[in-house]
Amino acid sequence: MSKKILIIGSGIAGISSSLKLKSFGLESTIVDKGNFIGGRVGTRDIKSKDNSDYFFHGAQFFTAKSYSFQKIVQNGINEGYIKEYGKFSPPRYRGLKSMRDFLINLSNKLNIIQNVKVTHLKPHNEKISVLEDRSSIWQTYDAVISTLPAPQNLVLLKKFLTLKKTLKTASYDSCIALMFSFDKKPNNIPFFFDYYNQQSILSWMAAGSNLCFWTAHTKGDFSNKNINKDKILLKDQIFQEIEKAIYQLEPNIKINFHSLHIWKYAKVKKVCSGPQIDPKFPIAIAGDFMVGANVESAFSSGEKAAELIRERLG
Ligand SMILES: Cc1cc2nc3c(=O)[nH]c(=O)nc-3n(C[C@H](O)[C@H](O)[C@H](O)COP(=O)(O)OP(=O)(O)OC[C@H]3O[C@@H](n4cnc5c(N)ncnc54)[C@H](O)[C@@H]3O)c2cc1C
């Protein structure tokens, strides 16, 4: 009889878990509390009469250092939904249309349900019982992979003591993303600004789907201290930094504020140590917190969780 497997979270870790299970002949269902797939591979759409433009307010690009992710990226390039981003070593990539579009294409054969929030998980005989916010009835699954950021996963998995211990060892930096646009295409502005090794509250600022739509990200130290600050003050402080950088290169361009997005658990500062699968029950965890603070690491942790679940199910 076919197994009933649930994956919580439609970010890259959830998608890679489901793809890997599929490669073993195991079907799974992904549920996510958000409106869109992708999690922190986030895209904000600006629809106009004739087309759409995109801010990339989460991950800006991804690398593909491992053989397994290189295969995914090469396939996306061949099928026309991934492109190389700039000329970096090692190479960086983006979705051709948008970052989210990369995940939409990658997951097009998977069973994904958005707007479903899992609220409780508990062991049940040799299986896992799950409660979500659309129903008051517990559903039982043969296996579960949970891919929420570690602090949220910790709350959900409080009945699974070994995984709880693993999850407690992770820590994150927050990040504040400010989206802004120009009325016309700039002439003297590069497509990204890297502030990682410079003195600035910003860490990175880059164009989205074209040179008119931009996102600036703040550094971890600044973000951790300021995520609860008054939004207007925060916006003004970040916007001033953006103006300084842009006006030096193009003094006459008009900069329009679009919106602010706060990522509480943005980038993993310390990865987890400890088992990824419960010693007794068929439940595993996956996400960037198991391997490293980036898209590719989240992908590989999803594959690993799927392998562990396959072994457990025999
Ligand atoms: C601002 C920012 C910039 C970044 N820049 C880069 C970059 O340039 N390059 C790079 O490689 N990486 C970057 N990263 C990191 C990268 O985005 C993450 O490492 C990766 O996307 C994490 O994927 P994930 O699947 O582990 O988690 P997530 O993408 O967070 O997925 C978890 C999913 O779980 C869902 N969820 C949460 N709670 C529940 C619940 N109770 N029930 C159901 N669903 C739930 C969420 O909605 C979410 O979709 C950046 C991250 C941020 C925030």
The ligand as a Gaussian input file, in Angstrom:
#p B3LYP/6-31G(d) Opt

LIG

0 1
 C       16.601000      38.541000       3.100000
 C       17.227000      37.229000       2.749000
 C       18.221000      37.172000       1.780000
 C       18.816000      35.964000       1.447000
 N       19.722000      35.920000       0.435000
 C       20.173000      34.726000      -0.001000
 C       20.944000      34.646000      -1.202000
 O       21.178000      35.641000      -1.876000
 N       21.391000      33.423000      -1.584000
 C       21.088000      32.269000      -0.895000
 O       21.495000      31.184000      -1.321000
 N       20.331000      32.326000       0.226000
 C       19.857000      33.517000       0.672000
 N       19.048000      33.581000       1.760000
 C       18.774000      32.348000       2.526000
 C       17.749000      31.458000       1.811000
 O       16.657000      32.222000       1.376000
 C       17.287000      30.394000       2.794000
 O       18.430000      29.725000       3.316000
 C       16.381000      29.333000       2.140000
 O       15.447000      29.920000       1.282000
 C       15.700000      28.562000       3.269000
 O       14.794000      27.630000       2.720000
 P       13.972000      26.659000       3.666000
 O       13.133000      25.802000       2.787000
 O       14.895000      26.004000       4.631000
 O       13.049000      27.604000       4.582000
 P       11.892000      28.609000       4.182000
 O       12.122000      29.166000       2.820000
 O       11.776000      29.568000       5.304000
 O       10.584000      27.690000       4.099000
 C        9.829000      27.363000       5.234000
 C        8.343000      27.399000       4.839000
 O        7.574000      26.935000       5.947000
 C        6.330000      27.623000       5.929000
 N        5.740000      27.505000       7.282000
 C        6.155000      28.075000       8.433000
 N        5.359000      27.699000       9.462000
 C        4.421000      26.856000       8.944000
 C        3.333000      26.104000       9.499000
 N        3.074000      26.113000      10.816000
 N        2.571000      25.351000       8.677000
 C        2.830000      25.308000       7.331000
 N        3.857000      25.984000       6.744000
 C        4.642000      26.739000       7.544000
 C        6.722000      29.052000       5.572000
 O        5.603000      29.755000       5.061000
 C        7.803000      28.797000       4.528000
 O        7.282000      28.834000       3.212000
 C       18.417000      34.779000       2.108000
 C       17.407000      34.831000       3.079000
 C       16.797000      36.044000       3.380000
 C       15.669000      36.077000       4.353000

